């Protein structure tokens, strides 16, 4: 994974640590657990002192920062400090468990809160450099394939609808055999977006592997951290990792993914306003005319 860019807000240290905790090597996991348990203390510690207190080497702490797409321990401390400040100023920082026997009002509050939290956390792990690279690749593509199965197929359909409005050749495939059939016919001029929140979806792994062999540029959208899907990518877009205990996890992760796609789409539109705005207006007028005639 590439390094984090300076364009992101300086927070997300704790979110990122929690997201990849289970994938870390034992020594890195040891210091990560110490940081998560003592974040206020860690922001005041030198790398030498943290190594001593957590019982690992200084090199392990540096490797941990690199695993988080950060330049080093100093950036990790700054992002943790940003997390602590954010929690104080707006009280965001934890997901709410949805109680099925609760009132409608409590369900409304919990679902909305978790969706907001998921978007906030995603801003901490989404690289503006990778968004820029994705927008560049998609704008220049001959054809865009989007692969997503199950809940991810909803995201794929949203991408196709958006890109079709600005006259890009974009196809969304929810069926594995359809994905593979399209992938074998791609070229170096084409781009594939593979969507898998877990990063473990076998159909997506096989389809992206075939598309990569044909020379297509691969963009992935997964939860933050290393995964087989993300490892196949040329460009990696991440969402936050929603806490496993949350019953609304699938809902919150979907909202975060749709938000990333909106960010990507508006980035593309903003760069080509003269060409794209008239296309958006044409599709809006066409749909509006259809509604009037059918009404």
WODAGI-V587825 format. One record per pair of residues at least 24 apart in sequence whose C-alpha atoms are under 10 Angstrom apart, sorted by sequence separation. I is the first residue (numbers start at 1). J is the second residue. D is the distance in Angstrom with one decimal. If there is no record, write none. Layout:
{{I & J & D} {I & J & D}}
This chain:
{{30 & 54 & 6.9} {31 & 55 & 7.7} {92 & 116 & 8.9} {93 & 117 & 7.1} {94 & 118 & 9.7} {139 & 163 & 9.8} {144 & 168 & 7.7} {145 & 169 & 8.6} {146 & 170 & 7.5} {147 & 171 & 8.8} {148 & 172 & 7.8} {149 & 173 & 8.0} {150 & 174 & 7.4} {179 & 203 & 8.6} {180 & 204 & 9.3} {183 & 207 & 6.5} {186 & 210 & 9.2} {187 & 211 & 8.3} {188 & 212 & 9.0} {190 & 214 & 9.4} {191 & 215 & 9.2} {192 & 216 & 6.8} {193 & 217 & 8.7} {194 & 218 & 7.4} {195 & 219 & 8.7} {196 & 220 & 7.8} {197 & 221 & 7.0} {198 & 222 & 6.3} {199 & 223 & 6.9} {204 & 228 & 9.6} {205 & 229 & 5.6} {208 & 232 & 7.0} {209 & 233 & 9.5} {237 & 261 & 9.6} {14 & 39 & 8.1} {30 & 55 & 8.0} {31 & 56 & 6.9} {92 & 117 & 6.7} {93 & 118 & 9.8} {138 & 163 & 9.4} {143 & 168 & 7.5} {144 & 169 & 6.1} {145 & 170 & 5.9} {146 & 171 & 6.2} {147 & 172 & 6.1} {148 & 173 & 6.7} {149 & 174 & 4.8} {150 & 175 & 9.3} {179 & 204 & 8.4} {182 & 207 & 9.0} {183 & 208 & 7.6} {185 & 210 & 9.6} {186 & 211 & 6.5} {187 & 212 & 9.3} {188 & 213 & 9.6} {189 & 214 & 10.0} {190 & 215 & 8.0} {191 & 216 & 5.4} {192 & 217 & 6.2} {193 & 218 & 6.2} {194 & 219 & 6.3} {195 & 220 & 5.9} {196 & 221 & 6.4} {197 & 222 & 4.4} {198 & 223 & 6.1} {199 & 224 & 9.1} {204 & 229 & 7.2} {205 & 230 & 9.2} {208 & 233 & 8.4} {13 & 39 & 9.7} {28 & 54 & 10.0} {30 & 56 & 7.7} {31 & 57 & 9.5} {47 & 73 & 7.0} {142 & 168 & 8.3} {143 & 169 & 5.1} {144 & 170 & 4.6} {145 & 171 & 5.1} {146 & 172 & 4.6} {147 & 173 & 5.2} {148 & 174 & 5.3} {149 & 175 & 6.8} {176 & 202 & 9.6} {177 & 203 & 9.0} {180 & 206 & 7.9} {181 & 207 & 8.9} {183 & 209 & 8.9} {184 & 210 & 6.3} {185 & 211 & 8.3} {186 & 212 & 9.0} {187 & 213 & 9.3} {188 & 214 & 6.8} {189 & 215 & 8.0} {190 & 216 & 5.1} {191 & 217 & 4.7} {192 & 218 & 5.0} {193 & 219 & 4.7} {194 & 220 & 4.8} {195 & 221 & 4.9} {196 & 222 & 5.2} {197 & 223 & 5.2} {198 & 224 & 9.1} {199 & 225 & 8.9} {201 & 227 & 9.9} {202 & 228 & 8.9} {205 & 231 & 9.5} {27 & 54 & 9.4} {46 & 73 & 8.8} {47 & 74 & 8.6} {93 & 120 & 9.0} {141 & 168 & 8.3} {142 & 169 & 7.1} {143 & 170 & 6.0} {144 & 171 & 6.4} {145 & 172 & 6.0} {146 & 173 & 6.2} {147 & 174 & 6.2} {148 & 175 & 8.2} {149 & 176 & 7.9} {176 & 203 & 5.8} {179 & 206 & 9.3} {180 & 207 & 5.3} {183 & 210 & 6.0} {184 & 211 & 6.3} {186 & 213 & 9.3} {187 & 214 & 5.7} {188 & 215 & 4.5} {189 & 216 & 6.5} {190 & 217 & 6.4} {191 & 218 & 6.0} {192 & 219 & 6.0} {193 & 220 & 5.6} {194 & 221 & 6.3} {195 & 222 & 6.3} {196 & 223 & 7.9} {197 & 224 & 8.9} {198 & 225 & 9.7} {199 & 226 & 8.1} {200 & 227 & 6.5} {201 & 228 & 8.5} {202 & 229 & 8.6} {205 & 232 & 7.8} {237 & 264 & 9.8} {27 & 55 & 8.7} {28 & 56 & 8.0} {46 & 74 & 8.9} {92 & 120 & 8.4} {93 & 121 & 8.4} {140 & 168 & 9.5} {141 & 169 & 8.4} {142 & 170 & 9.2} {143 & 171 & 8.1} {144 & 172 & 8.5} {145 & 173 & 7.5} {146 & 174 & 8.5} {147 & 175 & 8.4} {148 & 176 & 8.9} {175 & 203 & 8.7} {176 & 204 & 7.7} {179 & 207 & 6.1} {180 & 208 & 8.5} {182 & 210 & 9.6} {183 & 211 & 4.7} {184 & 212 & 9.4} {186 & 214 & 6.0} {187 & 215 & 5.7} {188 & 216 & 4.6} {189 & 217 & 7.9} {190 & 218 & 8.9} {191 & 219 & 7.4} {192 & 220 & 8.2} {193 & 221 & 7.4} {194 & 222 & 8.5} {195 & 223 & 9.8} {199 & 227 & 5.1} {200 & 228 & 6.0} {201 & 229 & 7.5} {27 & 56 & 6.5} {28 & 57 & 9.6} {31 & 60 & 8.2} {32 & 61 & 8.6} {92 & 121 & 9.4} {139 & 168 & 8.1} {141 & 170 & 9.6} {147 & 176 & 8.4} {174 & 203 & 9.8} {175 & 204 & 10.0} {178 & 207 & 9.4} {179 & 208 & 8.8} {180 & 209 & 9.6} {181 & 210 & 9.6} {182 & 211 & 8.4} {183 & 212 & 8.5} {184 & 213 & 8.4} {185 & 214 & 7.6} {186 & 215 & 7.6} {187 & 216 & 5.6} {188 & 217 & 7.0} {198 & 227 & 7.8} {199 & 228 & 6.1} {200 & 229 & 6.3} {27 & 57 & 8.6} {30 & 60 & 9.8} {31 & 61 & 7.1} {43 & 73 & 10.0} {47 & 77 & 9.9} {138 & 168 & 8.7} {149 & 179 & 10.0} {174 & 204 & 9.7} {176 & 206 & 8.8} {177 & 207 & 8.8} {180 & 210 & 7.1} {181 & 211 & 9.9} {183 & 213 & 9.1} {184 & 214 & 6.6} {186 & 216 & 6.4} {187 & 217 & 9.0} {198 & 228 & 9.4} {199 & 229 & 4.8} {200 & 230 & 9.1} {223 & 253 & 8.4} {28 & 59 & 9.8} {29 & 60 & 9.7} {30 & 61 & 10.0} {43 & 74 & 9.0} {46 & 77 & 9.6} {147 & 178 & 9.4} {148 & 179 & 9.0} {176 & 207 & 7.4} {179 & 210 & 9.5} {180 & 211 & 8.1} {183 & 214 & 7.6} {185 & 216 & 9.9} {186 & 217 & 9.8} {196 & 227 & 9.9} {198 & 229 & 8.6} {199 & 230 & 6.5} {222 & 253 & 9.7} {28 & 60 & 6.0} {32 & 64 & 7.8} {45 & 77 & 8.8} {138 & 170 & 9.8} {147 & 179 & 6.5} {179 & 211 & 9.3} {197 & 229 & 9.5} {198 & 230 & 9.9} {199 & 231 & 9.1} {27 & 60 & 6.9} {28 & 61 & 6.9} {31 & 64 & 8.4} {32 & 65 & 9.8} {43 & 76 & 8.7} {44 & 77 & 8.2} {146 & 179 & 8.4} {147 & 180 & 9.6} {183 & 216 & 8.6} {196 & 229 & 7.4} {223 & 256 & 9.8} {27 & 61 & 9.0} {28 & 62 & 9.5} {42 & 76 & 9.9} {43 & 77 & 5.1} {145 & 179 & 8.3} {159 & 193 & 9.3} {195 & 229 & 8.5} {196 & 230 & 9.1} {223 & 257 & 9.1} {25 & 60 & 9.6} {28 & 63 & 7.7} {29 & 64 & 8.5} {42 & 77 & 7.2} {43 & 78 & 7.3} {194 & 229 & 7.7} {195 & 230 & 9.6} {222 & 257 & 8.4} {28 & 64 & 5.8} {43 & 79 & 9.2} {147 & 183 & 9.8} {194 & 230 & 8.9} {221 & 257 & 7.6} {27 & 64 & 9.3} {28 & 65 & 9.5} {40 & 77 & 9.8} {43 & 80 & 6.9} {44 & 81 & 9.5} {145 & 182 & 7.8} {156 & 193 & 8.4} {39 & 77 & 8.8} {42 & 80 & 8.5} {43 & 81 & 6.3} {83 & 121 & 9.8} {145 & 183 & 8.0} {156 & 194 & 8.6} {194 & 232 & 9.6} {25 & 64 & 9.2} {28 & 67 & 9.3} {42 & 81 & 9.1} {156 & 195 & 7.4} {194 & 233 & 8.7} {221 & 260 & 8.7} {24 & 64 & 8.2} {40 & 80 & 8.4} {155 & 195 & 7.8} {193 & 233 & 9.1} {221 & 261 & 9.2} {39 & 80 & 6.8} {40 & 81 & 7.7} {43 & 84 & 9.7} {83 & 124 & 9.4} {145 & 186 & 8.9} {155 & 196 & 9.9} {192 & 233 & 9.4} {197 & 238 & 8.9} {35 & 77 & 9.8} {39 & 81 & 8.0} {144 & 186 & 9.3} {152 & 194 & 9.2} {153 & 195 & 8.1} {193 & 235 & 9.4} {194 & 236 & 9.9} {195 & 237 & 9.7} {197 & 239 & 8.0} {24 & 67 & 8.4} {143 & 186 & 8.1} {152 & 195 & 6.0} {153 & 196 & 9.4} {193 & 236 & 9.8} {197 & 240 & 9.5} {198 & 241 & 8.9} {36 & 80 & 9.4} {39 & 83 & 9.3} {40 & 84 & 7.6} {142 & 186 & 9.5} {143 & 187 & 8.9} {151 & 195 & 9.6} {152 & 196 & 6.3} {193 & 237 & 9.9} {197 & 241 & 8.6} {35 & 80 & 9.1} {39 & 84 & 7.9} {79 & 124 & 8.8} {142 & 187 & 8.7} {144 & 189 & 9.4} {145 & 190 & 7.9} {146 & 191 & 8.6} {147 & 192 & 7.5} {148 & 193 & 8.6} {149 & 194 & 9.7} {151 & 196 & 8.9} {152 & 197 & 7.6} {142 & 188 & 9.1} {143 & 189 & 7.4} {144 & 190 & 6.0} {145 & 191 & 6.4} {146 & 192 & 5.7} {147 & 193 & 6.2} {148 & 194 & 6.4} {149 & 195 & 8.0} {150 & 196 & 9.4} {151 & 197 & 9.2} {17 & 64 & 8.9} {20 & 67 & 8.7} {141 & 188 & 9.1} {142 & 189 & 5.5} {143 & 190 & 5.0} {144 & 191 & 4.9} {145 & 192 & 4.7} {146 & 193 & 4.7} {147 & 194 & 4.9} {148 & 195 & 5.1} {149 & 196 & 7.9} {17 & 65 & 9.3} {20 & 68 & 8.1} {141 & 189 & 5.7} {142 & 190 & 5.3} {143 & 191 & 6.5} {144 & 192 & 5.7} {145 & 193 & 6.3} {146 & 194 & 6.0} {147 & 195 & 6.1} {148 & 196 & 6.7} {16 & 65 & 10.0} {19 & 68 & 9.5} {140 & 189 & 8.0} {141 & 190 & 5.1} {142 & 191 & 7.9} {143 & 192 & 8.4} {144 & 193 & 7.5} {145 & 194 & 8.4} {146 & 195 & 7.7} {147 & 196 & 8.8} {148 & 197 & 9.7} {17 & 67 & 9.3} {140 & 190 & 8.6} {141 & 191 & 6.0} {16 & 67 & 9.5} {17 & 68 & 7.2} {138 & 189 & 10.0} {140 & 191 & 9.0} {141 & 192 & 9.5} {13 & 65 & 9.2} {16 & 68 & 6.4} {137 & 189 & 9.3} {138 & 190 & 8.4} {139 & 191 & 9.7} {149 & 201 & 8.4} {16 & 69 & 9.2} {137 & 190 & 8.7} {138 & 191 & 6.5} {148 & 201 & 9.1} {197 & 250 & 8.9} {137 & 191 & 7.1} {138 & 192 & 8.9} {149 & 203 & 8.0} {13 & 68 & 8.1} {137 & 192 & 9.9} {138 & 193 & 9.4} {148 & 203 & 8.8} {149 & 204 & 7.9} {12 & 68 & 9.8} {69 & 125 & 8.8} {147 & 203 & 9.0} {148 & 204 & 7.0} {197 & 253 & 7.4} {13 & 70 & 9.2} {68 & 125 & 8.8} {134 & 191 & 9.3} {147 & 204 & 6.7} {197 & 254 & 8.5} {69 & 127 & 9.3} {17 & 76 & 9.7} {134 & 193 & 9.5} {16 & 76 & 9.8} {147 & 207 & 7.9} {197 & 257 & 8.4} {147 & 208 & 8.4} {196 & 257 & 9.9} {3 & 65 & 9.8} {4 & 66 & 9.1} {13 & 75 & 8.6} {14 & 76 & 8.9} {195 & 257 & 9.0} {3 & 66 & 7.3} {13 & 76 & 5.8} {14 & 77 & 9.8} {16 & 79 & 9.7} {17 & 80 & 9.8} {2 & 66 & 9.0} {3 & 67 & 8.9} {4 & 68 & 8.0} {5 & 69 & 8.6} {6 & 70 & 9.6} {11 & 75 & 9.3} {12 & 76 & 8.7} {13 & 77 & 7.5} {15 & 79 & 9.6} {16 & 80 & 9.8} {1 & 66 & 9.0} {2 & 67 & 9.5} {3 & 68 & 8.1} {4 & 69 & 4.8} {5 & 70 & 8.1} {6 & 71 & 9.8} {10 & 75 & 8.1} {11 & 76 & 8.6} {13 & 78 & 8.0} {14 & 79 & 7.8} {15 & 80 & 8.9} {1 & 67 & 8.0} {2 & 68 & 9.5} {3 & 69 & 4.3} {4 & 70 & 5.2} {5 & 71 & 8.8} {10 & 76 & 9.0} {11 & 77 & 9.1} {12 & 78 & 9.4} {13 & 79 & 4.7} {14 & 80 & 5.9} {145 & 211 & 9.5} {1 & 68 & 8.7} {2 & 69 & 6.1} {3 & 70 & 5.6} {4 & 71 & 7.1} {10 & 77 & 9.5} {11 & 78 & 7.0} {12 & 79 & 5.6} {13 & 80 & 4.7} {14 & 81 & 9.3} {1 & 69 & 6.7} {2 & 70 & 8.8} {3 & 71 & 6.5} {10 & 78 & 6.3} {11 & 79 & 3.7} {12 & 80 & 6.7} {13 & 81 & 8.2} {14 & 82 & 9.5} {15 & 83 & 8.3} {2 & 71 & 10.0} {3 & 72 & 9.9} {6 & 75 & 9.7} {10 & 79 & 4.8} {11 & 80 & 6.0} {12 & 81 & 9.2} {13 & 82 & 8.1} {14 & 83 & 6.8} {152 & 221 & 9.8} {9 & 79 & 8.2} {10 & 80 & 8.2} {11 & 81 & 7.0} {12 & 82 & 7.4} {13 & 83 & 6.9} {14 & 84 & 8.9} {4 & 75 & 9.6} {8 & 79 & 10.0} {10 & 81 & 8.3} {11 & 82 & 4.3} {12 & 83 & 6.1} {13 & 84 & 9.7} {145 & 216 & 9.8} {10 & 82 & 5.8} {11 & 83 & 5.0} {12 & 84 & 9.7} {144 & 216 & 9.5} {9 & 82 & 8.3} {10 & 83 & 8.2} {11 & 84 & 8.5} {143 & 216 & 9.7} {144 & 217 & 9.6} {145 & 218 & 9.7} {146 & 219 & 9.4} {147 & 220 & 9.6} {148 & 221 & 10.0} {11 & 85 & 8.8} {12 & 86 & 9.9} {146 & 220 & 9.7} {11 & 86 & 8.1} {141 & 216 & 9.5} {141 & 217 & 9.0} {15 & 93 & 8.8} {14 & 93 & 9.6} {138 & 217 & 9.2} {137 & 217 & 7.7} {137 & 218 & 9.5} {138 & 219 & 9.4} {137 & 219 & 9.1} {134 & 217 & 9.5} {134 & 218 & 9.3} {134 & 219 & 6.9} {133 & 219 & 9.5} {134 & 220 & 9.6} {130 & 219 & 9.4} {126 & 223 & 10.0} {125 & 223 & 9.2} {126 & 224 & 8.4} {137 & 235 & 9.3} {125 & 224 & 6.8} {151 & 250 & 8.1} {155 & 254 & 7.5} {159 & 258 & 8.8} {162 & 261 & 9.2} {166 & 265 & 9.8} {125 & 225 & 9.4} {134 & 234 & 9.2} {151 & 251 & 9.3} {154 & 254 & 8.6} {155 & 255 & 9.4} {158 & 258 & 7.9} {162 & 262 & 8.9} {122 & 223 & 8.9} {133 & 234 & 9.4} {134 & 235 & 6.5} {122 & 224 & 8.6} {133 & 235 & 7.1} {134 & 236 & 8.4} {152 & 254 & 7.8} {155 & 257 & 7.2} {156 & 258 & 9.6} {159 & 261 & 7.0} {163 & 265 & 7.7} {166 & 268 & 9.7} {132 & 235 & 9.8} {133 & 236 & 9.5} {134 & 237 & 8.5} {151 & 254 & 7.8} {155 & 258 & 6.4} {158 & 261 & 8.4} {159 & 262 & 8.8} {162 & 265 & 7.4} {166 & 269 & 8.3} {130 & 234 & 9.5} {131 & 235 & 8.4} {154 & 258 & 9.2} {158 & 262 & 9.5} {162 & 266 & 10.0} {16 & 121 & 8.8} {130 & 235 & 6.1} {131 & 236 & 8.5} {152 & 257 & 9.0} {156 & 261 & 9.6} {159 & 264 & 9.9} {163 & 268 & 9.7} {15 & 121 & 6.6} {16 & 122 & 9.5} {19 & 125 & 9.9} {129 & 235 & 9.6} {130 & 236 & 6.4} {131 & 237 & 7.1} {155 & 261 & 8.2} {159 & 265 & 8.5} {163 & 269 & 9.9} {166 & 272 & 10.0} {14 & 121 & 9.7} {15 & 122 & 8.8} {129 & 236 & 10.0} {130 & 237 & 6.6} {131 & 238 & 10.0} {12 & 120 & 9.3} {16 & 124 & 7.9} {129 & 237 & 9.9} {130 & 238 & 9.5} {12 & 121 & 6.8} {15 & 124 & 7.6} {16 & 125 & 6.8} {127 & 236 & 8.6} {128 & 237 & 9.3} {166 & 275 & 8.6} {167 & 276 & 8.4} {11 & 121 & 9.1} {12 & 122 & 8.5} {14 & 124 & 9.6} {15 & 125 & 8.1} {126 & 236 & 8.9} {127 & 237 & 7.2} {166 & 276 & 5.8} {12 & 123 & 8.0} {13 & 124 & 7.9} {126 & 237 & 6.2} {127 & 238 & 7.9} {165 & 276 & 8.7} {166 & 277 & 8.2} {11 & 123 & 9.0} {12 & 124 & 4.4} {13 & 125 & 8.8} {125 & 237 & 8.7} {126 & 238 & 5.4} {165 & 277 & 9.9} {166 & 278 & 8.9} {167 & 279 & 7.3} {11 & 124 & 6.0} {12 & 125 & 6.5} {125 & 238 & 6.3} {126 & 239 & 6.6} {166 & 279 & 5.6} {167 & 280 & 9.1} {9 & 123 & 7.7} {10 & 124 & 7.8} {11 & 125 & 9.0} {12 & 126 & 9.8} {124 & 238 & 9.5} {125 & 239 & 6.6} {126 & 240 & 8.4} {165 & 279 & 6.7} {166 & 280 & 6.3} {8 & 123 & 7.4} {9 & 124 & 6.7} {122 & 237 & 9.9} {123 & 238 & 9.1} {124 & 239 & 8.8} {125 & 240 & 6.6} {164 & 279 & 9.7} {165 & 280 & 5.9} {166 & 281 & 9.8} {8 & 124 & 6.8} {9 & 125 & 9.6} {122 & 238 & 7.1} {123 & 239 & 7.9} {124 & 240 & 7.9} {125 & 241 & 9.7} {164 & 280 & 9.6} {165 & 281 & 9.2} {166 & 282 & 9.7} {167 & 283 & 10.0} {8 & 125 & 8.2} {122 & 239 & 4.7} {123 & 240 & 8.1} {165 & 282 & 8.7} {166 & 283 & 8.8} {8 & 126 & 7.6} {121 & 239 & 7.7} {122 & 240 & 4.5} {162 & 280 & 9.5} {165 & 283 & 6.4} {7 & 126 & 10.0} {8 & 127 & 6.6} {120 & 239 & 9.8} {121 & 240 & 5.5} {122 & 241 & 8.2} {164 & 283 & 9.5} {165 & 284 & 8.9} {4 & 124 & 9.8} {7 & 127 & 7.7} {8 & 128 & 6.7} {119 & 239 & 8.0} {120 & 240 & 8.6} {121 & 241 & 8.3} {122 & 242 & 9.7} {4 & 125 & 8.2} {5 & 126 & 9.3} {6 & 127 & 8.8} {7 & 128 & 6.2} {8 & 129 & 9.3} {118 & 239 & 8.0} {119 & 240 & 7.8} {121 & 242 & 8.9} {4 & 126 & 8.4} {5 & 127 & 6.1} {6 & 128 & 8.5} {7 & 129 & 7.9} {118 & 240 & 6.3} {4 & 127 & 6.0} {5 & 128 & 6.8} {6 & 129 & 8.9} {117 & 240 & 9.3} {118 & 241 & 8.0} {3 & 127 & 8.6} {4 & 128 & 8.5} {5 & 129 & 6.3} {118 & 242 & 6.8} {2 & 127 & 9.0} {4 & 129 & 8.1} {5 & 130 & 8.8} {117 & 242 & 9.0} {118 & 243 & 9.7} {3 & 129 & 9.3} {4 & 130 & 9.1} {138 & 264 & 9.7} {2 & 129 & 9.3} {3 & 130 & 9.8} {115 & 242 & 9.8} {138 & 265 & 9.8} {2 & 130 & 8.5} {114 & 242 & 8.7} {135 & 263 & 9.8} {114 & 243 & 10.0} {131 & 260 & 8.8} {135 & 264 & 6.3} {139 & 268 & 7.0} {131 & 261 & 9.7} {134 & 264 & 7.6} {135 & 265 & 7.7} {138 & 268 & 8.3} {139 & 269 & 9.4} {118 & 249 & 9.1} {122 & 253 & 9.4} {135 & 266 & 9.4} {136 & 267 & 9.5} {114 & 246 & 8.7} {131 & 263 & 8.1} {132 & 264 & 8.1} {135 & 267 & 6.7} {136 & 268 & 7.7} {139 & 271 & 9.6} {115 & 248 & 8.7} {118 & 251 & 9.7} {119 & 252 & 8.2} {123 & 256 & 9.3} {131 & 264 & 6.2} {134 & 267 & 9.7} {135 & 268 & 5.5} {139 & 272 & 9.2} {114 & 248 & 7.6} {115 & 249 & 9.0} {118 & 252 & 5.9} {119 & 253 & 8.5} {122 & 256 & 6.7} {126 & 260 & 8.2} {130 & 264 & 9.9} {131 & 265 & 9.7} {134 & 268 & 9.2} {135 & 269 & 9.3} {111 & 246 & 10.0} {114 & 249 & 8.2} {117 & 252 & 8.2} {118 & 253 & 6.6} {119 & 254 & 10.0} {121 & 256 & 8.9} {122 & 257 & 8.8} {128 & 263 & 9.8} {132 & 267 & 7.6} {136 & 271 & 9.7} {111 & 247 & 9.6} {115 & 251 & 7.5} {116 & 252 & 8.1} {118 & 254 & 9.2} {119 & 255 & 7.3} {120 & 256 & 8.7} {123 & 259 & 9.8} {128 & 264 & 9.7} {131 & 267 & 8.0} {132 & 268 & 8.6} {135 & 271 & 9.3} {111 & 248 & 6.9} {114 & 251 & 8.8} {115 & 252 & 4.7} {118 & 255 & 7.6} {119 & 256 & 5.0} {122 & 259 & 9.0} {123 & 260 & 8.9} {131 & 268 & 9.6} {110 & 248 & 8.9} {111 & 249 & 9.6} {114 & 252 & 6.1} {115 & 253 & 7.8} {118 & 256 & 5.8} {119 & 257 & 8.6} {122 & 260 & 8.3} {113 & 252 & 9.3} {114 & 253 & 9.3} {115 & 254 & 8.8} {116 & 255 & 8.7} {117 & 256 & 9.1} {118 & 257 & 9.4} {119 & 258 & 9.6} {111 & 251 & 8.3} {112 & 252 & 8.8} {115 & 255 & 6.3} {116 & 256 & 8.6} {119 & 259 & 7.1} {111 & 252 & 7.9} {114 & 255 & 9.7} {115 & 256 & 7.3} {118 & 259 & 9.8} {119 & 260 & 8.7} {97 & 243 & 9.8} {95 & 242 & 8.1} {96 & 243 & 9.7} {98 & 245 & 9.7} {100 & 247 & 9.5} {94 & 242 & 9.8} {95 & 243 & 7.3} {97 & 245 & 7.4} {98 & 246 & 7.1} {99 & 247 & 8.9} {94 & 243 & 8.8} {96 & 245 & 9.4} {97 & 246 & 5.5} {98 & 247 & 6.4} {95 & 245 & 9.1} {96 & 246 & 7.2} {97 & 247 & 6.9} {98 & 248 & 7.1} {95 & 246 & 7.2} {96 & 247 & 9.3} {97 & 248 & 8.1} {96 & 248 & 9.1} {97 & 249 & 9.9} {95 & 248 & 9.5} {95 & 249 & 9.4} {68 & 224 & 9.0} {69 & 225 & 9.2} {68 & 225 & 7.6} {95 & 252 & 9.9} {67 & 225 & 8.1} {68 & 226 & 9.6} {67 & 226 & 8.6} {24 & 225 & 9.6} {23 & 225 & 7.9} {24 & 226 & 9.4} {20 & 223 & 9.4} {22 & 225 & 9.9} {23 & 226 & 7.5} {19 & 223 & 8.0} {20 & 224 & 7.2} {21 & 225 & 9.1} {23 & 227 & 9.0} {19 & 224 & 6.3} {20 & 225 & 5.3} {18 & 224 & 9.9} {19 & 225 & 6.7} {20 & 226 & 7.6} {17 & 224 & 9.8} {18 & 225 & 10.0} {19 & 226 & 10.0} {20 & 227 & 10.0} {16 & 224 & 7.2} {17 & 225 & 9.3} {15 & 224 & 9.4} {16 & 225 & 7.9} {19 & 239 & 9.9} {19 & 240 & 7.1} {20 & 241 & 8.4} {18 & 240 & 9.7} {19 & 241 & 5.2} {18 & 241 & 8.0} {19 & 242 & 8.0} {1 & 225 & 8.6} {16 & 240 & 7.7} {18 & 242 & 9.6} {19 & 243 & 8.5} {1 & 226 & 7.8} {15 & 240 & 7.4} {16 & 241 & 8.3} {18 & 243 & 8.8} {15 & 241 & 8.0} {15 & 242 & 9.5} {12 & 240 & 9.5} {1 & 230 & 8.3} {1 & 231 & 7.9} {1 & 233 & 9.1} {2 & 234 & 9.8} {1 & 234 & 9.3} {2 & 235 & 8.8} {1 & 235 & 8.8} {2 & 236 & 8.4} {1 & 236 & 7.4}}
